[in-house]
Amino acid sequence: MSNNLYCLPDSGERHALGIVVKLGFEDIVDVVGVGGDVIEDMEVDAFVLGTAIEVNKGIVGVVADYNDRSGKEEIVAIKMALEDFYHYTNQSFGLHIRDSHGDPLKAALAARDLIDKEQVQAIIGPQTWEETTLIAELCNQNMTPLLSLADVTPNWATSKWPFMVQTSPNALKQMKAVSAIVQSWDWYSVNIIYEDKDASSTESLSNIYLALTEAGITISNLLSVPPFPSSSLSKDLENLRDGHCRVFVVVSLSLNLAINLFETASKMDMVGKDYVWIITDPFTSLVHSLNASTISSMQGIIGVKSYFQENGKKHEDFYRKFRRKFSLDYPQELNNEPGTFAAHAYDAAWTLALAMSQTNNNEGGKFLMNKILHSNFLGLKGRIQFNDHTLDPTQTFQIINVIGKGYKEIGFWSNGLGFSSNIGQHDVSYSSSMKELGQVMWPGRPWETPRGWALPTIEKPLRVGVPALSTLKQFINITHDQFQGFTIDLFKATMDLMPYHVPYKFYAFNDTYDELVRQIYLKNFDAVIDVTIISYRYQYAEFTQPYTDPGVVMVVPLKSKTGHRAWLFVKPFTKTMWILIVLVIIYNVFVLWMLERNHFCELKGSILKQYGNIAWLAMTPLVNLNDIGDKLHNNLSRVAMVVWLFVALIIMQTYTANLTSMLTVERLEPTIGDVDQLRNNNAMVGYSTGSFLKNYLHDVLHFNPANIRQFRSHEEFAEALRRKEIAAVFIEAPGAKIFLAKYCKEFIQAGPMYKIGGFGFAFPQGSPYLPLVNKALLDLFESGKQRELENRMLASEKCEESEPDTETASLSPNSFWALFTLTAGTSTISLLIYVTGTNWLTSAVIEQLGQAKRRLSRKDSHVAESPVNSPHSDSHVMQLPQA
């Protein structure tokens, strides 16, 4: 087997370079394709340059919609591809085209006719997924390859129909481009309009939802448009217009439906100032084919479409030939420029031609399918190489802005990189914001960026729901359509700090708080105030930051601390203090014993007797100073005793004062210590009507539902607690402040605070008001306005004669360390002086005795030698003092 390269000229003429004939299927030749690119591994029956021998390689079937612009472009492009392939390889194909009329059933019948009657080896098309599913089933049964041109193919499709291959790149990444555009202009919610037709719509919706969710953007409304003209479109658009969201994203809409949509919206003044429209493929890729009337109804819209490089001689030749042929075949079309559908169809036809050129007609569809899947060449749209029956998804999209009679190309978006003003150059700079691409002309021709939502007006103010069942009349008080209270004042102050005037109107709602929040989801209210922020309510709305302390507390009655008073006398001091006092007493007694043991006869005798006398000696100064003062003989003892007496008097007076306080001041404590005690006693508990606390008490704190009672007011709470109908009541922290301020002498908070979200304002999910209201609330907190309103509310409920229930604390050594240091230090110094002085005196006495003894010895020797000395001379001997 030989491997040869045959270079064919790109011009429209064939040159005689000699005759080379290769027979058989085993020879491999490389052929230069469109624009000079090498087509690899192509087996041929016969290949002749110069004097060509035409070889017919099979029959190709096409299913397309003759009346649709994309179908017309595909038919022209497929014909061009087969003609070009014949021009370069001299291999021809039979071509049979059937009209699907845009009907899936007719498309399936057309495919059946092509397979059974025309004996086609493969089918190209159609463009819609709904038609593709039926044709794929037929092709799979007959083992006929289907080259699908549908731009959206579910992931499971190729597994179900192995004889289908997607020859148009998946363009679902454009949904990320749409999300990036919306995020660039700080829009928080969008309306989605899509065609409700087949699985491709579901796939597109799923991708746009994921892309928007990742960017923190919510979908305000979903409008499904039926795949046929409907008289209900005007009413549906009117419902969207009545909402606040003004950003519309059009997804997977066919050409005719999209034209009808914009013409209807234009008549309703919905393509004007303050509106934003973003369109996607396949409609965006057909904008160039629209007439002036349709274009005039789309002024200012933003479009996202698949991008392919259009530079180079290859594309210039294709562009020139396509315009000429399209004008000849469809002279009624005003625009003859090719779009992405033409490029996709051209590459698909070229892929099929290459694969069929490497097979025989009798080798079957499985062999042909294998050749198709192994395609690898550079087409108009880029590299044609299949991975799991699909091409690599499109990563770059072009952003257009419809202006005048056409559109303006304002930039590009690349997946993973962002926005750029150009593409394919070395010095390309990317940005995460579309604002870097330059000025955009919006609907209504304003140059300023639309806000993305409609501001309330006097005629249509912001509808604010207010709970009529609120048990906290200090927060919400509704009388004769008059709304008053702390929350009302706070909401008004918040609206005053908004960057623009927001008209609003309060509406009382006489049902539970959960139902109140749900009204936002049902679009009956635009906002709700004075509701607790709870996680499960986020399925209906979003919340501002809390403007009250977040938490639930347990309130129980007070009782006097009458028990455990037998040992009250030891409470003035802590245990450590008592131990330290005993140690100091023992130490001082030891010092006294050391200093006075030679002068007190009482300190002599048995050990038990000495211990008793020492203890009495140490405690006597606390009772009678006169008795002890006469008995002390050592000045050091007197100094140590005076300091100890000073410290002891201070300790005694402090003990007396603290004990008196404990005996005279009434001390109160909660009747219930914690939730476990309530559950163990099977006690009844209460909560406020309409709140979430019933579920919280049962699901979180595990109370028996039969032991949970609801009440409508704080007065009912207090009365039930007094009558012992309930043992405790659970109130949210803001309500507990008011309740305890009013009934401070009877009830007290017990146990921990159970964390919840606190009170906040609720708005629709993705509401543009939410960040602005949060900022306004922060301004109120930082300026002290919120605290001022809260203090004003609590002042009216203040318990004026209440005394703080503060238990007298036991005193610790921390308050007396200086005194203990003083007495211990004085006693220690006295003892050291005594010990040091005694040792010195003893040494001096011993030294004097030694000197006296030596002198006496010398005198004795003198007496022995002197005759005048008589025996009576002993009277002259010095008398030593007794020690």
Secondary structure, DSSP 8 states (H G I E B T S, - for coil): --EEEE---SSSS----------SSS-EEEEE-GGG-EEEEEE-S---SSS---EEEEEEEEEE-TTSHHHHHHHHHHHHHHHHHHHHH-EEEEEEEEE-TT-HHHHHHHHHHHHHTS--SEEE--SSHHHHHHHHHHHHHHT--EEE--S---TTHHHH-TTEEE-S---TTHHHHHHHHHHHTT--EEEEEEE-SSHHHHHHHHHHHHHHHHTT-EEEEEEEE-SS--TTHHHHHHHHHHSSB-EEEEES--HHHHHHHHHHHHHTT-SSTT-EEEE-TTTGGGGGG--HHHHHTTTT-EEEEE-----SHHHHHHHHHHHHHHHHH-TT-S-----HHHHHHHHHHHHHHHHHHTS-GGGHHHHHHHHHHT-EEEETTEEEE-BTTB-----EEEEEEEETTEEEEEEEEETTTEEES--SSTT---BS-GGGG-----TTS-SS---SB----SSS-EEEEEETT-S-TTT-EEETTEEESHHHHHHHHHHHTSSS---EEEEEE-S-HHHHHHHHHTTS-SEEEEEE--GGGGGT-EE---SS---EEEEEEEEE--SS-TTGGGTTB-HHHHHHHHHHHHHHHHHHHHHHTTT-GGG-S-HHHHHHHHHHHHHGGGT-HHHHHHH---HHHHHHHHHHHHHHHHHHHHHHHHHHHHHHS--EEES---HHHHHHTT--EEEETTSTHHHHHHHTS---GGGEEEESSHHHHHHHHHTTS-SEEEEEHHHHHHHHHHSTTTEEEEEEEE----EEEEE-TT-THHHHHHHHHHHHHHHTHHHHHHHHHHHTT--TT---------B-GGGTHHHHHHHHHHHHHHHHHHHHHHHHHHHHHHHHHHHHHHHHHHHHHHHHH-TT--GGGGGGS------
